[in-house]
Every structure is written in structure tokens, then in C-alpha cells.
Amino acid sequence: MKSISKLLLLLSVLALISCEENTDPVIDASDRLIGYWINPVANDTLLTYDRAGGLKENAYGFGFQMGYTFVERKNEGWCGTPPVTLKDYQGTWSKHDSLIDIDVPYWGGMAHYQWKIISLDNSSLTIAWVKQEFQK
């Protein structure tokens, strides 16, 4: 009987020791912003984007990444006449309540955006532009 008790105790201890902690990042509701956003649809002063697994090859889009890195796929040069060549520009972002501040390069210098989150869920993001400034 003692040997069965010792065996059960040993197995219990081994089971506890062998369990690994889950180190996968967990994104809670406050971090739903993290991800890629494509297919902008304008409705009056609001823009709505769809969540995606990545940016489209030849279309505008952006992504909020962990570590406050922002990536924006947009025109590589000043000309907007097709065919337009797109490029990924990396910048930074920060969030304060419903306001997002973004600093990202563009073909002519640096851009600063401030967006207000109107709605955000697992599949869509709706924003209103508060300001956009471009510095050469």
C-alpha cells in the first residue's frame, strides 16, 4: 500500500514539474487594434477597415504591431497617377483612450496622424481623422 501511495505521489510531482507555462502572447480586448487593416471604405468623415492576416500586395493598408511599431503600405512617390508603386513605411504608434498617434515616414518626409477610434471589434476598425501633418 505504501508503494502505491509513493508511486502516486511521485507521478503527481512529475506531472506538476513537467507542465510548461504557456508563453504565447495573449491579446485582450484592449489590444484588438494590433493587426493588419485593409479595404478602406469612406462614409462621410469616417473610414472603416477590415482586419486581415497581412497587407495586400498592391493596395493601401496598415498594421499595428506589438512593440508600438506601425507599418503603412502607401505610395512610394509623389505621383498618384496609375500605375502607382507602393512601399511599406515603418513608424511608431501610441494609444491614449480612443486616440491613436502615429508617426510614419512618407516619400517626402515624416507624417503625423491622429485618429479617433469610433468602433473596434475582431473584424473591423472605424476611425475618424483628427489631424494629419506632413513635414519635409
ROBA-412876 format. One record per atom (N, C-alpha, C, O, CB): residue in three letters; x, y, z. Coordinates in steps of 0.02 Angstrom, whole numbers, padded with zeros to 5 digits, always signed. Atoms other than C-alpha are relative to their C-alpha. Glycine has a CB too. Example, Ala and Ser with C-alpha at 12.3 -4.5 7.8 and 13.67 -1.06 7.14 Angstrom:
<recs>
ALA+00045-00059+00000 ALA+00615-00225+00390 ALA+00045+00060+00000 ALA+00097+00059+00033 ALA-00050+00001+00062 SER-00042-00059-00003 SER+00684-00053+00357 SER-00039+00055+00037 SER-00014+00110+00045 SER+00020+00023-00071 
</recs>
This chain:
<recs>
MET+00041-00059+00000 MET+00000+00000+00000 MET+00044+00063+00000 MET+00029+00112-00034 MET-00047+00000+00060 LYS-00044-00057-00002 LYS+00143+00118+00042 LYS+00033+00012-00068 LYS+00043+00070-00087 LYS+00054-00010+00054 SER-00032-00008+00065 SER+00224+00085-00127 SER-00048+00031-00051 SER-00027+00070-00094 SER+00025-00069-00026 ILE+00050-00031+00045 ILE+00062+00132-00218 ILE-00006+00074+00016 ILE-00010+00115-00029 ILE-00069-00035+00005 SER+00005-00070-00021 SER+00048+00293-00117 SER+00062+00039-00023 SER+00056+00095-00047 SER-00007+00005+00076 LYS-00062-00034+00021 LYS+00231+00335-00153 LYS+00001+00009-00076 LYS+00022+00061-00101 LYS+00062-00041+00023 LEU+00002-00004+00073 LEU+00206+00298-00338 LEU-00048+00055-00023 LEU-00031+00093-00069 LEU-00022-00068-00029 LEU+00048-00052+00017 LEU+00052+00410-00348 LEU+00027+00070+00016 LEU+00019+00117-00022 LEU-00066-00011+00038 LEU-00031-00063-00019 LEU+00144+00548-00255 LEU+00054+00020-00050 LEU+00058+00078-00071 LEU+00029-00004+00070 LEU-00053-00013+00049 LEU+00293+00532-00373 LEU-00029+00021-00067 LEU-00004+00069-00098 LEU+00044-00062-00008 LEU+00031-00018+00064 LEU+00181+00537-00527 LEU-00031+00070+00002 LEU-00028+00107-00046 LEU-00054-00051-00019 SER+00029-00067-00009 SER+00090+00691-00460 SER+00053+00054-00004 SER+00044+00105-00037 SER-00039+00005+00066 VAL-00055-00049+00000 VAL+00254+00782-00429 VAL+00029+00007-00070 VAL+00042+00062-00093 VAL+00055-00021+00050 LEU-00026-00003+00068 LEU+00319+00736-00602 LEU-00047+00036-00048 LEU-00025+00074-00091 LEU+00013-00071-00026 ALA+00050-00034+00043 ALA+00158+00795-00684 ALA+00003+00075+00011 ALA-00001+00113-00037 ALA-00071-00026+00015 LEU-00003-00072-00015 LEU+00171+00964-00597 LEU+00065+00031-00026 LEU+00064+00086-00052 LEU-00006+00011+00075 ILE-00065-00026+00022 ILE+00356+00985-00638 ILE+00004+00003-00076 ILE+00034+00049-00104 ILE+00056-00044+00027 SER-00007+00004+00073 SER+00337+00936-00821 SER-00046+00048-00037 SER-00037+00057-00098 SER-00013-00069-00023 CYS+00045-00048+00034 CYS+00199+01063-00860 CYS+00038+00063-00018 CYS+00073+00092+00024 CYS-00061+00017+00044 GLU-00032-00061+00023 GLU+00263+01208-00963 GLU-00049+00058+00004 GLU-00109+00049-00007 GLU+00028-00008-00071 GLU+00042-00059+00000 GLU+00198+01383-00944 GLU-00013+00020-00072 GLU+00033+00018-00114 GLU+00033+00058+00039 ASN+00018-00023+00067 ASN+00106+01444-01098 ASN+00029+00069-00011 ASN+00011+00116+00024 ASN-00078+00000-00010 THR-00033-00064+00013 THR+00213+01584-01171 THR-00027+00035-00062 THR+00001+00086-00083 THR+00074-00011-00007 ASP+00029-00033+00058 ASP+00102+01626-01320 ASP-00028+00068+00022 ASP-00059+00073+00075 ASP-00056-00043-00032 PRO+00027-00065-00019 PRO+00058+01811-01320 PRO-00076-00002+00000 PRO-00107-00030-00045 PRO+00026+00055-00047 VAL+00072-00004-00004 VAL-00120+01843-01266 VAL-00021+00072-00014 VAL+00004+00119+00018 VAL-00026-00024+00070 ILE+00024-00067+00017 ILE-00209+01991-01345 ILE-00069+00007+00029 ILE-00115-00028+00009 ILE+00000+00012-00078 ASP+00065-00009-00030 ASP-00350+02052-01238 ASP-00039+00053-00038 ASP-00015+00080-00088 ASP+00006+00020+00074 ALA+00044-00046+00036 ALA-00493+02166-01289 ALA+00032+00068-00011 ALA+00018+00101-00061 ALA-00066+00007+00038 SER-00031-00066+00008 SER-00388+02323-01261 SER+00053+00000-00054 SER+00074+00054-00077 SER+00030+00023+00066 ASP-00052+00004+00052 ASP-00260+02260-01389 ASP-00028-00022-00067 ASP+00010-00043-00110 ASP+00054-00047+00023 ARG+00031+00021+00065 ARG-00384+02220-01530 ARG+00027+00041-00058 ARG+00021+00020-00115 ARG-00076+00007+00003 LEU-00027-00043+00052 LEU-00301+02360-01626 LEU+00058-00033-00036 LEU+00070-00020-00095 LEU+00022+00067+00029 ILE-00058+00032+00029 ILE-00148+02252-01656 ILE-00022-00047-00056 ILE-00065-00090-00047 ILE+00040-00039+00054 GLY+00017+00040+00059 GLY-00156+02175-01829 GLY+00004+00043-00062 GLY+00027+00100-00060 GLY-00070-00031+00007 TYR-00002-00035+00065 TYR-00172+02224-02012 TYR-00070+00022-00020 TYR-00119-00014-00008 TYR+00032-00045-00054 TRP+00064-00030+00018 TRP-00310+02335-02081 TRP+00002+00021-00073 TRP+00047+00058-00094 TRP-00017+00060+00046 ILE+00001-00011+00073 ILE-00358+02343-02265 ILE-00071+00018-00022 ILE-00117+00022+00019 ILE+00024-00064-00038 ASN+00064-00014+00032 ASN-00501+02387-02384 ASN-00036+00060+00030 ASN-00092+00053+00056 ASN-00044-00061+00004 PRO+00034-00057-00030 PRO-00541+02564-02327 PRO-00065+00017-00037 PRO-00068+00017-00098 PRO+00047+00061-00001 VAL+00064-00022+00027 VAL-00721+02617-02351 VAL-00018+00065+00036 VAL-00022+00068+00097 VAL-00057-00055+00011 ALA+00016-00065-00028 ALA-00764+02801-02327 ALA-00076+00009+00005 ALA-00113-00009-00041 ALA+00030+00056-00043 ASN+00070-00017-00011 ASN-00931+02854-02255 ASN-00001+00067+00035 ASN+00007+00071+00096 ASN-00038-00056+00041 ASP-00002-00068-00025 ASP-00940+03042-02234 ASP+00070+00014+00027 ASP+00117+00014-00012 ASP-00054+00011+00056 THR-00066-00015-00027 THR-00795+03082-02115 THR+00032-00061+00034 THR+00085-00054+00065 THR-00006+00057+00051 LEU-00026+00060-00031 LEU-00768+02903-02056 LEU+00030-00047-00051 LEU+00008-00050-00108 LEU-00056-00036+00039 LEU-00030+00052+00042 LEU-00657+02767-02127 LEU-00005-00066+00038 LEU+00012-00071+00097 LEU+00075+00018-00016 THR+00005+00067-00030 THR-00690+02583-02095 THR+00046-00047-00037 THR+00049-00047-00099 THR-00073-00026-00002 TYR-00048+00048+00027 TYR-00559+02448-02121 TYR-00018-00070+00023 TYR-00049-00079+00075 TYR+00073+00019+00022 ASP+00009+00070-00017 ASP-00567+02259-02122 ASP+00065-00028+00029 ASP+00119-00010+00007 ASP-00022-00042-00061 ARG-00058+00034-00027 ARG-00450+02154-02016 ARG+00024-00052-00051 ARG-00017-00083-00085 ARG-00016-00035+00069 ALA-00028+00048+00048 ALA-00333+02045-02121 ALA+00060-00035+00031 ALA+00087-00013+00082 ALA+00020+00036-00066 GLY-00058+00037-00022 GLY-00194+01920-02099 GLY+00065+00032-00021 GLY+00119+00013+00003 GLY-00003-00071-00025 GLY-00058-00036+00025 GLY-00074+02037-02190 GLY-00022+00054-00048 GLY-00081+00061-00062 GLY+00050-00049-00034 LEU+00016-00053+00047 LEU-00064+02181-02311 LEU-00008-00028-00070 LEU+00026-00077-00088 LEU+00055+00054+00001 LYS+00009+00020+00069 LYS-00124+02163-02490 LYS+00060+00025-00041 LYS+00089+00077-00026 LYS-00067+00027-00030 GLU-00058-00015+00041 GLU+00011+02165-02624 GLU-00002+00070-00030 GLU+00047+00108-00024 GLU+00006-00051-00055 ASN+00004-00064+00036 ASN-00048+02317-02723 ASN-00057+00044+00024 ASN-00094+00072-00017 ASN-00007-00013-00075 ALA+00055-00041-00027 ALA-00167+02408-02607 ALA+00022+00032+00066 ALA+00065+00006+00102 ALA-00063-00043+00011 TYR-00014-00035-00063 TYR-00162+02531-02464 TYR-00021-00043+00059 TYR-00071-00079+00056 TYR-00036+00069+00002 GLY+00017+00032-00062 GLY-00163+02461-02289 GLY+00051+00018+00052 GLY+00103+00048+00037 GLY-00005-00077-00008 PHE-00047-00014-00054 PHE-00078+02474-02121 PHE-00007-00054+00053 PHE-00054-00092+00055 PHE-00013+00070+00030 GLY+00001+00048-00054 GLY-00036+02371-01969 GLY+00028+00030+00064 GLY+00077+00066+00064 GLY+00039-00062-00019 PHE-00024-00016-00066 PHE-00017+02400-01784 PHE+00032-00063+00027 PHE+00001-00116+00029 PHE-00057+00026+00048 GLN-00036+00058-00024 GLN+00114+02284-01712 GLN+00020+00009+00072 GLN+00023+00065+00098 GLN+00062-00013-00044 MET-00025-00002-00070 MET+00171+02238-01537 MET+00064+00041+00001 MET+00099+00044-00049 MET+00011-00073+00029 GLY-00060-00041-00005 GLY+00310+02350-01475 GLY-00011+00069-00030 GLY+00036+00106-00040 GLY+00058-00034-00035 TYR+00020-00066+00025 TYR+00216+02502-01544 TYR+00033+00016-00067 TYR+00050+00074-00081 TYR+00018+00053+00050 THR-00024-00010+00069 THR+00280+02477-01722 THR-00061+00005-00045 THR-00109-00033-00039 THR+00048-00058-00022 PHE+00054-00011+00048 PHE+00168+02541-01861 PHE+00028-00010-00069 PHE+00083+00014-00083 PHE-00033+00071+00008 VAL-00021+00007+00070 VAL+00182+02490-02044 VAL-00058+00023-00044 VAL-00116+00005-00033 VAL+00020-00074-00016 GLU+00050-00027+00046 GLU+00091+02581-02183 GLU+00023-00013-00072 GLU+00078+00008-00091 GLU-00012+00076+00012 ARG-00013+00011+00072 ARG+00086+02523-02365 ARG-00036+00055-00038 ARG-00097+00060-00037 ARG-00023-00072-00023 LYS+00027-00058+00035 LYS+00064+02678-02472 LYS+00046+00019-00058 LYS+00096-00013-00070 LYS-00010+00060+00048 ASN-00039-00023+00058 ASN+00130+02774-02623 ASN+00074+00007+00016 ASN+00093+00034+00067 ASN-00028+00066-00026 GLU-00072-00006-00008 GLU+00316+02761-02646 GLU+00024+00069-00021 GLU+00076+00092+00003 GLU+00036-00054-00042 GLY-00020-00066+00024 GLY+00324+02929-02735 GLY-00058+00049+00001 GLY-00113+00032+00022 GLY+00028-00005-00070 TRP+00050-00053-00003 TRP+00228+03091-02755 TRP-00056-00009-00050 TRP-00110+00017-00040 TRP+00033+00066-00011 CYS+00050+00006+00053 CYS+00134+03039-02912 CYS-00054-00051+00018 CYS-00038-00108+00036 CYS+00034-00019-00066 GLY+00056+00045-00015 GLY-00038+02963-02884 GLY-00034-00026-00062 GLY-00087-00058-00057 GLY-00049+00035+00042 THR+00029+00024+00063 THR-00072+02926-03068 THR+00021-00072-00012 THR+00080-00088-00008 THR+00021+00046-00059 PRO-00018+00070+00013 PRO-00081+02740-03108 PRO+00048-00006-00059 PRO+00045+00034-00105 PRO-00063-00042-00015 PRO-00008+00049-00053 PRO+00019+02636-03112 PRO+00038+00028+00060 PRO+00090+00059+00052 PRO+00035-00062-00027 VAL-00030-00024-00062 VAL+00060+02678-02932 VAL+00042-00056+00031 VAL+00020-00113+00036 VAL-00055+00025+00050 THR-00043+00048-00035 THR+00204+02592-02844 THR-00007+00012+00074 THR-00002+00068+00098 THR+00075+00007-00023 LEU+00009-00005-00072 LEU+00177+02555-02661 LEU+00062-00024+00037 LEU+00102-00064+00011 LEU-00061-00040+00023 LYS-00057+00017-00042 LYS+00304+02539-02522 LYS-00023-00005+00072 LYS-00070+00030+00092 LYS+00058+00051-00008 ASP+00015+00004-00071 ASP+00298+02488-02339 ASP+00045+00048+00038 ASP+00106+00047+00031 ASP+00011-00073+00027 TYR-00036-00048-00042 TYR+00348+02627-02219 TYR-00011-00020+00073 TYR-00068-00033+00093 TYR-00024+00073-00013 GLN+00006+00019-00071 GLN+00385+02586-02036 GLN+00005+00061+00044 GLN+00049+00104+00035 GLN+00053-00051+00019 GLY+00001-00055-00047 GLY+00343+02706-01897 GLY-00018-00026+00070 GLY-00007-00084+00086 GLY-00048+00054-00022 THR+00019+00017-00068 THR+00279+02708-01719 THR-00071+00023+00013 THR-00098+00065-00022 THR+00048+00032+00051 TRP+00067-00020-00020 TRP+00110+02722-01634 TRP-00006-00002+00075 TRP+00031-00036+00110 TRP-00053-00046-00033 SER+00018+00002-00071 SER+00038+02756-01463 SER-00075+00012+00005 SER-00105+00041-00039 SER+00040+00054+00042 LYS+00072-00005-00009 LYS-00138+02749-01395 LYS-00015+00029+00068 LYS+00014+00008+00118 LYS-00034-00069-00008 HIS+00022-00032-00062 HIS-00220+02858-01263 HIS-00076+00002-00003 HIS-00105+00042-00041 HIS+00031+00073+00009 ASP+00073+00008+00003 ASP-00401+02809-01230 ASP-00020-00018-00071 ASP+00001-00070-00097 ASP-00036+00065+00024 SER+00022+00017+00068 SER-00483+02816-01402 SER+00042+00036-00053 SER+00027+00031-00113 SER-00074+00019-00008 LEU-00042-00035+00048 LEU-00347+02923-01484 LEU+00064-00039-00015 LEU+00097-00064+00031 LEU+00018+00070+00026 ILE-00061+00033+00022 ILE-00206+02847-01585 ILE+00045+00053-00032 ILE+00023+00089-00076 ILE-00015-00059-00050 ASP-00050-00044+00031 ASP-00049+02948-01625 ASP+00049-00043-00039 ASP+00074-00093-00014 ASP+00037+00043+00053 ILE-00043+00039+00045 ILE+00055+02886-01771 ILE+00052+00047-00031 ILE+00035+00101-00055 ILE-00041-00035-00056 ASP-00054-00035+00035 ASP+00224+02947-01836 ASP+00030-00051-00049 ASP+00054-00104-00029 ASP+00055+00028+00050 VAL-00023+00046+00052 VAL+00275+02867-02001 VAL+00029+00040-00058 VAL+00002+00092-00076 VAL-00059-00046-00024 PRO-00027-00034+00059 PRO+00386+02916-02147 PRO-00047-00004-00060 PRO-00091-00047-00062 PRO+00069-00029-00018 TYR+00033+00004+00065 TYR+00315+02952-02319 TYR+00053+00021-00051 TYR+00109+00038-00032 TYR-00065+00045-00004 TRP-00049-00013+00052 TRP+00401+02984-02486 TRP+00035+00067+00006 TRP+00090+00076-00020 TRP-00033-00005-00068 GLY-00029-00067-00003 GLY+00434+03167-02443 GLY+00024+00021+00069 GLY+00047+00077+00077 GLY-00048+00049-00023 GLY-00021-00019-00067 GLY+00475+03164-02257 GLY-00035-00042+00053 GLY-00036-00103+00049 GLY-00014+00073+00012 MET+00034+00035-00055 MET+00378+03121-02098 MET-00073+00023+00003 MET-00089+00081-00010 MET+00035+00014+00067 ALA+00071-00015-00009 ALA+00191+03112-02069 ALA-00018-00013+00073 ALA+00007-00059+00104 ALA-00044-00043-00048 HIS+00029+00011-00067 HIS+00099+03129-01903 HIS-00075-00003-00009 HIS-00106+00044-00034 HIS+00022+00056+00051 TYR+00072+00009+00002 TYR-00078+03062-01892 TYR-00027-00004+00071 TYR+00007-00030+00116 TYR-00021-00063-00041 GLN+00036+00013-00062 GLN-00200+03071-01750 GLN-00070-00024-00021 GLN-00106+00012-00055 GLN-00004+00063+00047 TRP+00063+00030+00017 TRP-00350+02957-01767 TRP-00040-00012+00063 TRP-00012-00026+00116 TRP+00009-00066-00039 LYS+00044+00017-00055 LYS-00500+02933-01655 LYS-00035-00065-00017 LYS-00065-00072-00071 LYS-00052+00057+00014 ILE+00034+00064+00011 ILE-00566+02756-01638 ILE-00074+00010+00014 ILE-00094+00029+00070 ILE+00029-00056+00046 ILE+00073-00005-00008 ILE-00753+02759-01667 ILE-00028-00068+00020 ILE-00070-00073+00065 ILE-00033+00024-00067 SER+00019+00067-00020 SER-00776+02571-01660 SER+00056-00048-00018 SER+00093-00037-00066 SER-00067-00022-00033 LEU-00053+00049+00010 LEU-00662+02420-01649 LEU-00026-00067+00026 LEU-00047-00073+00083 LEU+00066+00020+00037 ASP+00017+00068-00022 ASP-00703+02235-01645 ASP+00049-00048-00034 ASP+00099-00027-00062 ASP-00074-00018-00017 ASN-00046+00049+00027 ASN-00623+02074-01704 ASN+00006+00001-00076 ASN+00053-00027-00103 ASN-00020-00068+00022 SER-00002+00001+00073 SER-00661+02107-01888 SER+00004+00068-00033 SER+00020+00073-00092 SER-00060-00036-00026 SER-00002-00066+00032 SER-00670+02295-01917 SER+00022+00055+00047 SER+00015+00050+00108 SER-00069+00017-00029 LEU-00023-00059-00036 LEU-00598+02462-01864 LEU-00028+00061-00036 LEU-00019+00068-00096 LEU+00079+00003+00003 THR+00026-00062+00028 THR-00686+02628-01891 THR+00034+00058+00036 THR+00034+00061+00098 THR-00078+00004+00007 ILE-00036-00056-00028 ILE-00587+02788-01866 ILE-00026+00066-00030 ILE-00057+00067-00082 ILE+00075-00007-00012 ALA+00009-00068+00025 ALA-00608+02975-01886 ALA+00068+00033+00003 ALA+00103+00028+00054 ALA-00054+00040+00041 TRP-00063-00037+00000 TRP-00458+03079-01937 TRP-00008+00062+00044 TRP-00053+00102+00032 TRP+00022+00019-00073 VAL-00001-00060-00041 VAL-00422+03209-01803 VAL+00047+00051-00031 VAL+00031+00109-00039 VAL+00020-00017+00074 LYS-00047-00043+00036 LYS-00268+03279-01889 LYS+00051-00042-00037 LYS+00062-00100-00021 LYS+00036+00048+00049 GLN-00056+00030+00036 GLN-00132+03239-02012 GLN+00047+00057-00020 GLN+00025+00107-00049 GLN-00024-00041-00063 GLU-00051-00051+00014 GLU+00029+03338-02030 GLU+00057-00034-00038 GLU+00076-00090-00023 GLU+00026+00033+00066 PHE-00055+00026+00039 PHE+00167+03314-02156 PHE+00058+00049+00003 PHE+00050+00108-00011 PHE-00022-00012-00074 GLN-00060-00041-00005 GLN+00344+03378-02129 GLN+00051-00025-00050 GLN+00060-00086-00059 GLN+00028-00001+00072 LYS-00052+00019+00049 LYS+00480+03380-02261 LYS+00067+00000+00032 LYS+00117-00014-00001 LYS+00000+00048-00060 
</recs>
